Amino acid sequence: MSFEHMNGKQLADLIKDPSKALTLVDIRDRQSFDSGHIEGAFHVDNSSLPDFLRQADKLKPLVVYCYHGNSSQGAADYFNEMGFHEVYSLDGGYEDWKQGTETI
């Protein structure tokens, strides 16, 4: 099984549902993450990846995002290979998410 795609509306609906526990992973650079990220997201890069893999709950849905939704697809595939059961790549990435949430 491979990863699936998720759009910003689907993610917003999941985040609003308290019964749905999920893990958000931001793979952008640290400066971009520090400038703004989706609330509750983990910043994961090459140096933090081993710790994240040891501590993450692989049974929770995992949503990976980057800047525009391109790099997150490769990362989502990787997390799927690492044994996460339900993996999504956020279409449009953080930039689309940010634009969409500004209009809510």
Biopython code that builds the backbone (N, CA, C, O; Angstrom):
import numpy as np
from Bio.PDB.StructureBuilder import StructureBuilder

atoms = [
    (1, "MET", "N", (0.848, -1.191, 0.000)),
    (1, "MET", "CA", (0.000, 0.000, 0.000)),
    (1, "MET", "C", (0.883, 1.240, 0.000)),
    (1, "MET", "O", (1.946, 1.251, 0.620)),
    (2, "SER", "N", (0.445, 2.274, -0.689)),
    (2, "SER", "CA", (1.222, 3.507, -0.728)),
    (2, "SER", "C", (0.443, 4.634, -0.057)),
    (2, "SER", "O", (-0.645, 4.421, 0.478)),
    (3, "PHE", "N", (1.006, 5.812, -0.092)),
    (3, "PHE", "CA", (0.349, 6.962, 0.523)),
    (3, "PHE", "C", (-0.824, 7.436, -0.323)),
    (3, "PHE", "O", (-0.963, 7.063, -1.488)),
    (4, "GLU", "N", (-1.662, 8.264, 0.286)),
    (4, "GLU", "CA", (-2.785, 8.866, -0.413)),
    (4, "GLU", "C", (-2.628, 10.383, -0.393)),
    (4, "GLU", "O", (-1.793, 10.924, 0.332)),
    (5, "HIS", "N", (-3.430, 11.050, -1.188)),
    (5, "HIS", "CA", (-3.408, 12.511, -1.231)),
    (5, "HIS", "C", (-4.551, 13.064, -0.385)),
    (5, "HIS", "O", (-5.605, 12.443, -0.248)),
    (6, "MET", "N", (-4.313, 14.242, 0.176)),
    (6, "MET", "CA", (-5.330, 14.923, 0.973)),
    (6, "MET", "C", (-5.284, 16.401, 0.612)),
    (6, "MET", "O", (-4.207, 16.977, 0.464)),
    (7, "ASN", "N", (-6.450, 17.009, 0.472)),
    (7, "ASN", "CA", (-6.461, 18.442, 0.207)),
    (7, "ASN", "C", (-6.654, 19.211, 1.514)),
    (7, "ASN", "O", (-6.916, 18.617, 2.560)),
    (8, "GLY", "N", (-6.525, 20.517, 1.446)),
    (8, "GLY", "CA", (-6.603, 21.350, 2.634)),
    (8, "GLY", "C", (-7.931, 21.259, 3.353)),
    (8, "GLY", "O", (-7.963, 21.291, 4.583)),
    (9, "LYS", "N", (-9.023, 21.148, 2.625)),
    (9, "LYS", "CA", (-10.348, 21.044, 3.254)),
    (9, "LYS", "C", (-10.462, 19.750, 4.047)),
    (9, "LYS", "O", (-10.968, 19.741, 5.169)),
    (10, "GLN", "N", (-9.985, 18.655, 3.454)),
    (10, "GLN", "CA", (-10.023, 17.368, 4.167)),
    (10, "GLN", "C", (-9.203, 17.439, 5.449)),
    (10, "GLN", "O", (-9.621, 16.928, 6.488)),
    (11, "LEU", "N", (-8.031, 18.075, 5.374)),
    (11, "LEU", "CA", (-7.198, 18.202, 6.561)),
    (11, "LEU", "C", (-7.867, 19.083, 7.607)),
    (11, "LEU", "O", (-7.858, 18.755, 8.793)),
    (12, "ALA", "N", (-8.444, 20.193, 7.177)),
    (12, "ALA", "CA", (-9.134, 21.083, 8.119)),
    (12, "ALA", "C", (-10.254, 20.340, 8.834)),
    (12, "ALA", "O", (-10.439, 20.505, 10.040)),
    (13, "ASP", "N", (-11.000, 19.522, 8.098)),
    (13, "ASP", "CA", (-12.081, 18.743, 8.704)),
    (13, "ASP", "C", (-11.536, 17.743, 9.724)),
    (13, "ASP", "O", (-12.125, 17.560, 10.789)),
    (14, "LEU", "N", (-10.414, 17.095, 9.403)),
    (14, "LEU", "CA", (-9.808, 16.149, 10.337)),
    (14, "LEU", "C", (-9.330, 16.850, 11.603)),
    (14, "LEU", "O", (-9.530, 16.351, 12.710)),
    (15, "ILE", "N", (-8.700, 18.006, 11.432)),
    (15, "ILE", "CA", (-8.178, 18.747, 12.581)),
    (15, "ILE", "C", (-9.312, 19.201, 13.493)),
    (15, "ILE", "O", (-9.156, 19.220, 14.714)),
    (16, "LYS", "N", (-10.440, 19.563, 12.916)),
    (16, "LYS", "CA", (-11.580, 20.045, 13.708)),
    (16, "LYS", "C", (-12.284, 18.926, 14.475)),
    (16, "LYS", "O", (-13.005, 19.193, 15.437)),
    (17, "ASP", "N", (-12.080, 17.688, 14.059)),
    (17, "ASP", "CA", (-12.750, 16.545, 14.681)),
    (17, "ASP", "C", (-11.899, 16.016, 15.833)),
    (17, "ASP", "O", (-10.875, 15.374, 15.597)),
    (18, "PRO", "N", (-12.311, 16.278, 17.086)),
    (18, "PRO", "CA", (-11.503, 15.857, 18.225)),
    (18, "PRO", "C", (-11.353, 14.343, 18.363)),
    (18, "PRO", "O", (-10.459, 13.874, 19.068)),
    (19, "SER", "N", (-12.208, 13.584, 17.704)),
    (19, "SER", "CA", (-12.108, 12.130, 17.802)),
    (19, "SER", "C", (-11.045, 11.565, 16.847)),
    (19, "SER", "O", (-10.716, 10.380, 16.906)),
    (20, "LYS", "N", (-10.523, 12.409, 15.985)),
    (20, "LYS", "CA", (-9.530, 11.968, 15.003)),
    (20, "LYS", "C", (-8.142, 12.429, 15.416)),
    (20, "LYS", "O", (-7.790, 13.594, 15.230)),
    (21, "ALA", "N", (-7.364, 11.534, 15.967)),
    (21, "ALA", "CA", (-5.983, 11.844, 16.324)),
    (21, "ALA", "C", (-5.115, 11.630, 15.085)),
    (21, "ALA", "O", (-5.206, 10.590, 14.434)),
    (22, "LEU", "N", (-4.280, 12.605, 14.761)),
    (22, "LEU", "CA", (-3.400, 12.456, 13.626)),
    (22, "LEU", "C", (-2.054, 13.086, 13.926)),
    (22, "LEU", "O", (-1.915, 13.863, 14.870)),
    (23, "THR", "N", (-1.075, 12.748, 13.123)),
    (23, "THR", "CA", (0.268, 13.301, 13.241)),
    (23, "THR", "C", (0.539, 14.146, 12.010)),
    (23, "THR", "O", (0.371, 13.688, 10.879)),
    (24, "LEU", "N", (0.961, 15.388, 12.237)),
    (24, "LEU", "CA", (1.321, 16.294, 11.149)),
    (24, "LEU", "C", (2.833, 16.422, 11.097)),
    (24, "LEU", "O", (3.478, 16.653, 12.120)),
    (25, "VAL", "N", (3.397, 16.273, 9.910)),
    (25, "VAL", "CA", (4.840, 16.365, 9.724)),
    (25, "VAL", "C", (5.145, 17.438, 8.691)),
    (25, "VAL", "O", (4.686, 17.373, 7.550)),
    (26, "ASP", "N", (5.928, 18.427, 9.112)),
    (26, "ASP", "CA", (6.369, 19.530, 8.257)),
    (26, "ASP", "C", (7.811, 19.257, 7.859)),
    (26, "ASP", "O", (8.690, 19.189, 8.718)),
    (27, "ILE", "N", (8.061, 19.100, 6.561)),
    (27, "ILE", "CA", (9.417, 18.788, 6.099)),
    (27, "ILE", "C", (10.116, 20.000, 5.487)),
    (27, "ILE", "O", (11.167, 19.856, 4.863)),
    (28, "ARG", "N", (9.548, 21.180, 5.658)),
    (28, "ARG", "CA", (10.206, 22.389, 5.152)),
    (28, "ARG", "C", (11.436, 22.701, 6.009)),
    (28, "ARG", "O", (11.659, 22.053, 7.032)),
    (29, "ASP", "N", (12.220, 23.674, 5.602)),
    (29, "ASP", "CA", (13.397, 24.026, 6.382)),
    (29, "ASP", "C", (12.985, 24.649, 7.716)),
    (29, "ASP", "O", (11.860, 25.125, 7.868)),
    (30, "ARG", "N", (13.904, 24.640, 8.675)),
    (30, "ARG", "CA", (13.615, 25.101, 10.038)),
    (30, "ARG", "C", (13.138, 26.553, 10.064)),
    (30, "ARG", "O", (12.210, 26.878, 10.804)),
    (31, "GLN", "N", (13.749, 27.418, 9.281)),
    (31, "GLN", "CA", (13.358, 28.826, 9.285)),
    (31, "GLN", "C", (11.906, 28.991, 8.820)),
    (31, "GLN", "O", (11.155, 29.772, 9.404)),
    (32, "SER", "N", (11.518, 28.271, 7.792)),
    (32, "SER", "CA", (10.130, 28.342, 7.315)),
    (32, "SER", "C", (9.175, 27.805, 8.368)),
    (32, "SER", "O", (8.116, 28.387, 8.604)),
    (33, "PHE", "N", (9.542, 26.699, 9.003)),
    (33, "PHE", "CA", (8.712, 26.127, 10.063)),
    (33, "PHE", "C", (8.547, 27.134, 11.199)),
    (33, "PHE", "O", (7.440, 27.343, 11.693)),
    (34, "ASP", "N", (9.646, 27.753, 11.609)),
    (34, "ASP", "CA", (9.597, 28.719, 12.706)),
    (34, "ASP", "C", (8.779, 29.957, 12.341)),
    (34, "ASP", "O", (8.205, 30.602, 13.219)),
    (35, "SER", "N", (8.725, 30.288, 11.067)),
    (35, "SER", "CA", (7.941, 31.449, 10.613)),
    (35, "SER", "C", (6.443, 31.174, 10.590)),
    (35, "SER", "O", (5.639, 32.106, 10.616)),
    (36, "GLY", "N", (6.069, 29.911, 10.543)),
    (36, "GLY", "CA", (4.658, 29.530, 10.536)),
    (36, "GLY", "C", (4.484, 28.087, 10.108)),
    (36, "GLY", "O", (5.134, 27.618, 9.174)),
    (37, "HIS", "N", (3.606, 27.395, 10.799)),
    (37, "HIS", "CA", (3.321, 26.000, 10.474)),
    (37, "HIS", "C", (1.910, 25.666, 10.953)),
    (37, "HIS", "O", (1.291, 26.439, 11.684)),
    (38, "ILE", "N", (1.421, 24.521, 10.536)),
    (38, "ILE", "CA", (0.112, 24.064, 10.980)),
    (38, "ILE", "C", (0.239, 23.667, 12.452)),
    (38, "ILE", "O", (1.159, 22.944, 12.835)),
    (39, "GLU", "N", (-0.692, 24.149, 13.261)),
    (39, "GLU", "CA", (-0.634, 23.912, 14.697)),
    (39, "GLU", "C", (-0.515, 22.425, 15.010)),
    (39, "GLU", "O", (-1.268, 21.602, 14.490)),
    (40, "GLY", "N", (0.436, 22.103, 15.862)),
    (40, "GLY", "CA", (0.637, 20.719, 16.287)),
    (40, "GLY", "C", (1.593, 19.923, 15.412)),
    (40, "GLY", "O", (1.870, 18.759, 15.700)),
    (41, "ALA", "N", (2.099, 20.538, 14.348)),
    (41, "ALA", "CA", (2.987, 19.818, 13.431)),
    (41, "ALA", "C", (4.372, 19.611, 14.037)),
    (41, "ALA", "O", (4.859, 20.431, 14.816)),
    (42, "PHE", "N", (4.983, 18.512, 13.666)),
    (42, "PHE", "CA", (6.369, 18.223, 14.027)),
    (42, "PHE", "C", (7.255, 18.655, 12.866)),
    (42, "PHE", "O", (6.943, 18.381, 11.707)),
    (43, "HIS", "N", (8.355, 19.327, 13.175)),
    (43, "HIS", "CA", (9.334, 19.631, 12.135)),
    (43, "HIS", "C", (10.264, 18.433, 12.033)),
    (43, "HIS", "O", (10.941, 18.082, 13.000)),
    (44, "VAL", "N", (10.298, 17.810, 10.870)),
    (44, "VAL", "CA", (11.133, 16.632, 10.669)),
    (44, "VAL", "C", (12.104, 16.913, 9.534)),
    (44, "VAL", "O", (11.705, 17.244, 8.417)),
    (45, "ASP", "N", (13.392, 16.774, 9.845)),
    (45, "ASP", "CA", (14.436, 16.875, 8.832)),
    (45, "ASP", "C", (15.391, 15.704, 9.037)),
    (45, "ASP", "O", (15.130, 14.831, 9.866)),
    (46, "ASN", "N", (16.477, 15.679, 8.302)),
    (46, "ASN", "CA", (17.388, 14.528, 8.393)),
    (46, "ASN", "C", (17.920, 14.310, 9.804)),
    (46, "ASN", "O", (18.129, 13.169, 10.218)),
    (47, "SER", "N", (18.141, 15.390, 10.546)),
    (47, "SER", "CA", (18.701, 15.223, 11.892)),
    (47, "SER", "C", (17.657, 14.764, 12.915)),
    (47, "SER", "O", (18.005, 14.064, 13.865)),
    (48, "SER", "N", (16.396, 15.140, 12.743)),
    (48, "SER", "CA", (15.362, 14.758, 13.711)),
    (48, "SER", "C", (14.604, 13.490, 13.314)),
    (48, "SER", "O", (13.829, 12.956, 14.107)),
    (49, "LEU", "N", (14.824, 13.012, 12.105)),
    (49, "LEU", "CA", (14.083, 11.847, 11.602)),
    (49, "LEU", "C", (14.234, 10.600, 12.470)),
    (49, "LEU", "O", (13.224, 9.971, 12.784)),
    (50, "PRO", "N", (15.452, 10.209, 12.877)),
    (50, "PRO", "CA", (15.557, 8.979, 13.695)),
    (50, "PRO", "C", (14.739, 9.053, 14.989)),
    (50, "PRO", "O", (14.062, 8.088, 15.346)),
    (51, "ASP", "N", (14.795, 10.189, 15.694)),
    (51, "ASP", "CA", (14.011, 10.333, 16.923)),
    (51, "ASP", "C", (12.519, 10.291, 16.634)),
    (51, "ASP", "O", (11.753, 9.666, 17.367)),
    (52, "PHE", "N", (12.111, 10.960, 15.560)),
    (52, "PHE", "CA", (10.696, 10.959, 15.197)),
    (52, "PHE", "C", (10.215, 9.529, 14.928)),
    (52, "PHE", "O", (9.158, 9.124, 15.412)),
    (53, "LEU", "N", (10.990, 8.776, 14.162)),
    (53, "LEU", "CA", (10.590, 7.404, 13.828)),
    (53, "LEU", "C", (10.482, 6.528, 15.071)),
    (53, "LEU", "O", (9.608, 5.663, 15.140)),
    (54, "ARG", "N", (11.351, 6.737, 16.048)),
    (54, "ARG", "CA", (11.301, 5.946, 17.284)),
    (54, "ARG", "C", (10.080, 6.296, 18.126)),
    (54, "ARG", "O", (9.510, 5.420, 18.776)),
    (55, "GLN", "N", (9.675, 7.552, 18.123)),
    (55, "GLN", "CA", (8.635, 8.011, 19.041)),
    (55, "GLN", "C", (7.226, 8.074, 18.444)),
    (55, "GLN", "O", (6.244, 8.062, 19.187)),
    (56, "ALA", "N", (7.115, 8.140, 17.147)),
    (56, "ALA", "CA", (5.807, 8.350, 16.512)),
    (56, "ALA", "C", (4.920, 7.112, 16.614)),
    (56, "ALA", "O", (5.394, 5.976, 16.588)),
    (57, "ASP", "N", (3.633, 7.368, 16.729)),
    (57, "ASP", "CA", (2.633, 6.303, 16.746)),
    (57, "ASP", "C", (2.303, 5.951, 15.298)),
    (57, "ASP", "O", (1.653, 6.729, 14.600)),
    (58, "LYS", "N", (2.742, 4.804, 14.857)),
    (58, "LYS", "CA", (2.577, 4.413, 13.453)),
    (58, "LYS", "C", (1.151, 4.006, 13.118)),
    (58, "LYS", "O", (0.827, 3.790, 11.950)),
    (59, "LEU", "N", (0.294, 3.900, 14.130)),
    (59, "LEU", "CA", (-1.103, 3.559, 13.878)),
    (59, "LEU", "C", (-1.968, 4.792, 13.621)),
    (59, "LEU", "O", (-3.069, 4.674, 13.082)),
    (60, "LYS", "N", (-1.482, 5.969, 14.001)),
    (60, "LYS", "CA", (-2.231, 7.214, 13.751)),
    (60, "LYS", "C", (-2.051, 7.634, 12.296)),
    (60, "LYS", "O", (-0.985, 7.415, 11.721)),
    (61, "PRO", "N", (-3.066, 8.230, 11.698)),
    (61, "PRO", "CA", (-2.877, 8.793, 10.364)),
    (61, "PRO", "C", (-1.769, 9.850, 10.405)),
    (61, "PRO", "O", (-1.695, 10.645, 11.342)),
    (62, "LEU", "N", (-0.917, 9.850, 9.393)),
    (62, "LEU", "CA", (0.194, 10.784, 9.309)),
    (62, "LEU", "C", (0.031, 11.621, 8.043)),
    (62, "LEU", "O", (-0.125, 11.076, 6.950)),
    (63, "VAL", "N", (0.067, 12.939, 8.192)),
    (63, "VAL", "CA", (-0.051, 13.853, 7.056)),
    (63, "VAL", "C", (1.263, 14.602, 6.925)),
    (63, "VAL", "O", (1.692, 15.279, 7.859)),
    (64, "VAL", "N", (1.900, 14.485, 5.771)),
    (64, "VAL", "CA", (3.171, 15.151, 5.492)),
    (64, "VAL", "C", (2.908, 16.347, 4.589)),
    (64, "VAL", "O", (2.147, 16.259, 3.626)),
    (65, "TYR", "N", (3.556, 17.482, 4.917)),
    (65, "TYR", "CA", (3.453, 18.624, 4.014)),
    (65, "TYR", "C", (4.790, 19.322, 3.856)),
    (65, "TYR", "O", (5.661, 19.268, 4.723)),
    (66, "CYS", "N", (4.915, 19.981, 2.709)),
    (66, "CYS", "CA", (6.108, 20.752, 2.382)),
    (66, "CYS", "C", (5.638, 22.137, 1.943)),
    (66, "CYS", "O", (4.634, 22.633, 2.453)),
    (67, "TYR", "N", (6.335, 22.758, 1.021)),
    (67, "TYR", "CA", (5.955, 24.094, 0.554)),
    (67, "TYR", "C", (4.726, 24.057, -0.362)),
    (67, "TYR", "O", (3.739, 24.755, -0.133)),
    (68, "HIS", "N", (4.816, 23.219, -1.408)),
    (68, "HIS", "CA", (3.770, 23.230, -2.442)),
    (68, "HIS", "C", (3.167, 21.862, -2.741)),
    (68, "HIS", "O", (2.359, 21.734, -3.661)),
    (69, "GLY", "N", (3.546, 20.842, -1.980)),
    (69, "GLY", "CA", (2.958, 19.519, -2.172)),
    (69, "GLY", "C", (3.732, 18.598, -3.078)),
    (69, "GLY", "O", (3.223, 17.545, -3.462)),
    (70, "ASN", "N", (4.956, 18.962, -3.435)),
    (70, "ASN", "CA", (5.763, 18.098, -4.297)),
    (70, "ASN", "C", (6.683, 17.186, -3.495)),
    (70, "ASN", "O", (6.600, 15.964, -3.615)),
    (71, "SER", "N", (7.562, 17.768, -2.678)),
    (71, "SER", "CA", (8.508, 16.975, -1.884)),
    (71, "SER", "C", (7.800, 16.084, -0.881)),
    (71, "SER", "O", (8.310, 15.023, -0.522)),
    (72, "SER", "N", (6.634, 16.505, -0.430)),
    (72, "SER", "CA", (5.907, 15.713, 0.566)),
    (72, "SER", "C", (5.474, 14.363, 0.010)),
    (72, "SER", "O", (5.252, 13.425, 0.776)),
    (73, "GLN", "N", (5.352, 14.250, -1.289)),
    (73, "GLN", "CA", (4.946, 12.965, -1.862)),
    (73, "GLN", "C", (6.032, 11.911, -1.667)),
    (73, "GLN", "O", (5.733, 10.772, -1.309)),
    (74, "GLY", "N", (7.283, 12.281, -1.898)),
    (74, "GLY", "CA", (8.388, 11.352, -1.664)),
    (74, "GLY", "C", (8.519, 11.014, -0.196)),
    (74, "GLY", "O", (8.780, 9.866, 0.163)),
    (75, "ALA", "N", (8.336, 12.026, 0.666)),
    (75, "ALA", "CA", (8.417, 11.791, 2.111)),
    (75, "ALA", "C", (7.278, 10.889, 2.563)),
    (75, "ALA", "O", (7.484, 10.005, 3.395)),
    (76, "ALA", "N", (6.084, 11.097, 2.031)),
    (76, "ALA", "CA", (4.942, 10.256, 2.393)),
    (76, "ALA", "C", (5.209, 8.810, 1.999)),
    (76, "ALA", "O", (4.889, 7.888, 2.750)),
    (77, "ASP", "N", (5.790, 8.612, 0.830)),
    (77, "ASP", "CA", (6.134, 7.271, 0.385)),
    (77, "ASP", "C", (7.144, 6.641, 1.350)),
    (77, "ASP", "O", (7.035, 5.463, 1.691)),
    (78, "TYR", "N", (8.119, 7.430, 1.782)),
    (78, "TYR", "CA", (9.127, 6.949, 2.735)),
    (78, "TYR", "C", (8.473, 6.542, 4.056)),
    (78, "TYR", "O", (8.756, 5.462, 4.575)),
    (79, "PHE", "N", (7.598, 7.398, 4.608)),
    (79, "PHE", "CA", (6.947, 7.071, 5.874)),
    (79, "PHE", "C", (6.091, 5.817, 5.731)),
    (79, "PHE", "O", (6.001, 5.013, 6.659)),
    (80, "ASN", "N", (5.478, 5.655, 4.595)),
    (80, "ASN", "CA", (4.706, 4.441, 4.338)),
    (80, "ASN", "C", (5.630, 3.217, 4.402)),
    (80, "ASN", "O", (5.285, 2.201, 5.004)),
    (81, "GLU", "N", (6.799, 3.328, 3.778)),
    (81, "GLU", "CA", (7.758, 2.219, 3.795)),
    (81, "GLU", "C", (8.283, 1.945, 5.207)),
    (81, "GLU", "O", (8.682, 0.821, 5.512)),
    (82, "MET", "N", (8.285, 2.963, 6.064)),
    (82, "MET", "CA", (8.771, 2.818, 7.438)),
    (82, "MET", "C", (7.713, 2.218, 8.371)),
    (82, "MET", "O", (7.946, 2.092, 9.573)),
    (83, "GLY", "N", (6.546, 1.847, 7.817)),
    (83, "GLY", "CA", (5.562, 1.121, 8.595)),
    (83, "GLY", "C", (4.384, 1.922, 9.110)),
    (83, "GLY", "O", (3.572, 1.397, 9.871)),
    (84, "PHE", "N", (4.270, 3.188, 8.714)),
    (84, "PHE", "CA", (3.080, 3.945, 9.107)),
    (84, "PHE", "C", (1.896, 3.400, 8.319)),
    (84, "PHE", "O", (2.004, 3.147, 7.119)),
    (85, "HIS", "N", (0.768, 3.223, 8.996)),
    (85, "HIS", "CA", (-0.369, 2.517, 8.400)),
    (85, "HIS", "C", (-1.217, 3.371, 7.472)),
    (85, "HIS", "O", (-1.793, 2.856, 6.514)),
    (86, "GLU", "N", (-1.301, 4.660, 7.739)),
    (86, "GLU", "CA", (-2.180, 5.541, 6.964)),
    (86, "GLU", "C", (-1.428, 6.851, 6.735)),
    (86, "GLU", "O", (-1.319, 7.676, 7.642)),
    (87, "VAL", "N", (-0.908, 7.039, 5.513)),
    (87, "VAL", "CA", (-0.041, 8.177, 5.213)),
    (87, "VAL", "C", (-0.643, 9.002, 4.094)),
    (87, "VAL", "O", (-1.129, 8.471, 3.095)),
    (88, "TYR", "N", (-0.600, 10.332, 4.287)),
    (88, "TYR", "CA", (-1.139, 11.272, 3.303)),
    (88, "TYR", "C", (-0.113, 12.340, 2.981)),
    (88, "TYR", "O", (0.695, 12.721, 3.828)),
    (89, "SER", "N", (-0.155, 12.816, 1.752)),
    (89, "SER", "CA", (0.609, 13.991, 1.329)),
    (89, "SER", "C", (-0.399, 15.114, 1.129)),
    (89, "SER", "O", (-1.421, 14.929, 0.468)),
    (90, "LEU", "N", (-0.108, 16.281, 1.702)),
    (90, "LEU", "CA", (-1.020, 17.416, 1.589)),
    (90, "LEU", "C", (-0.844, 18.095, 0.239)),
    (90, "LEU", "O", (0.188, 18.713, -0.020)),
    (91, "ASP", "N", (-1.846, 17.980, -0.614)),
    (91, "ASP", "CA", (-1.803, 18.624, -1.924)),
    (91, "ASP", "C", (-1.740, 20.141, -1.757)),
    (91, "ASP", "O", (-2.498, 20.721, -0.979)),
    (92, "GLY", "N", (-0.841, 20.769, -2.485)),
    (92, "GLY", "CA", (-0.694, 22.221, -2.418)),
    (92, "GLY", "C", (0.215, 22.681, -1.295)),
    (92, "GLY", "O", (0.623, 23.842, -1.267)),
    (93, "GLY", "N", (0.538, 21.793, -0.371)),
    (93, "GLY", "CA", (1.468, 22.097, 0.701)),
    (93, "GLY", "C", (1.020, 23.202, 1.633)),
    (93, "GLY", "O", (-0.152, 23.578, 1.670)),
    (94, "TYR", "N", (1.984, 23.713, 2.384)),
    (94, "TYR", "CA", (1.695, 24.735, 3.387)),
    (94, "TYR", "C", (1.179, 26.012, 2.746)),
    (94, "TYR", "O", (0.326, 26.685, 3.323)),
    (95, "GLU", "N", (1.672, 26.356, 1.579)),
    (95, "GLU", "CA", (1.256, 27.613, 0.943)),
    (95, "GLU", "C", (-0.246, 27.606, 0.641)),
    (95, "GLU", "O", (-0.932, 28.592, 0.910)),
    (96, "ASP", "N", (-0.755, 26.522, 0.096)),
    (96, "ASP", "CA", (-2.202, 26.434, -0.153)),
    (96, "ASP", "C", (-2.976, 26.390, 1.159)),
    (96, "ASP", "O", (-4.034, 27.006, 1.282)),
    (97, "TRP", "N", (-2.446, 25.659, 2.139)),
    (97, "TRP", "CA", (-3.092, 25.576, 3.444)),
    (97, "TRP", "C", (-3.227, 26.973, 4.043)),
    (97, "TRP", "O", (-4.296, 27.353, 4.521)),
    (98, "LYS", "N", (-2.148, 27.721, 4.014)),
    (98, "LYS", "CA", (-2.129, 29.060, 4.608)),
    (98, "LYS", "C", (-3.149, 29.964, 3.915)),
    (98, "LYS", "O", (-3.881, 30.692, 4.585)),
    (99, "GLN", "N", (-3.205, 29.926, 2.601)),
    (99, "GLN", "CA", (-4.167, 30.748, 1.856)),
    (99, "GLN", "C", (-5.585, 30.328, 2.176)),
    (99, "GLN", "O", (-6.462, 31.180, 2.320)),
    (100, "GLY", "N", (-5.827, 29.042, 2.290)),
    (100, "GLY", "CA", (-7.164, 28.545, 2.575)),
    (100, "GLY", "C", (-7.640, 28.895, 3.966)),
    (100, "GLY", "O", (-8.817, 29.196, 4.166)),
    (101, "THR", "N", (-6.720, 28.859, 4.949)),
    (101, "THR", "CA", (-7.129, 29.146, 6.326)),
    (101, "THR", "C", (-7.304, 30.635, 6.561)),
    (101, "THR", "O", (-7.999, 31.028, 7.498)),
    (102, "GLU", "N", (-6.692, 31.472, 5.732)),
    (102, "GLU", "CA", (-6.867, 32.914, 5.887)),
    (102, "GLU", "C", (-8.270, 33.354, 5.499)),
    (102, "GLU", "O", (-8.737, 34.412, 5.920)),
    (103, "THR", "N", (-8.946, 32.524, 4.684)),
    (103, "THR", "CA", (-10.293, 32.889, 4.245)),
    (103, "THR", "C", (-11.375, 32.279, 5.130)),
    (103, "THR", "O", (-12.558, 32.572, 4.956)),
    (104, "ILE", "N", (-10.979, 31.438, 6.073)),
    (104, "ILE", "CA", (-11.970, 30.792, 6.964)),
    (104, "ILE", "C", (-12.395, 31.757, 8.044)),
    (104, "ILE", "O", (-13.218, 31.411, 8.891)),
]
sb = StructureBuilder()
sb.init_structure("model")
sb.init_model(0)
sb.init_chain("A")
sb.init_seg("    ")
for serial, (resi, resn, name, xyz) in enumerate(atoms, 1):
    if name == "N":
        sb.init_residue(resn, " ", resi, " ")
    sb.init_atom(name, np.array(xyz, "f"), 0.0, 1.0, " ", f" {name:<3s}", serial, name[0])
structure = sb.get_structure()
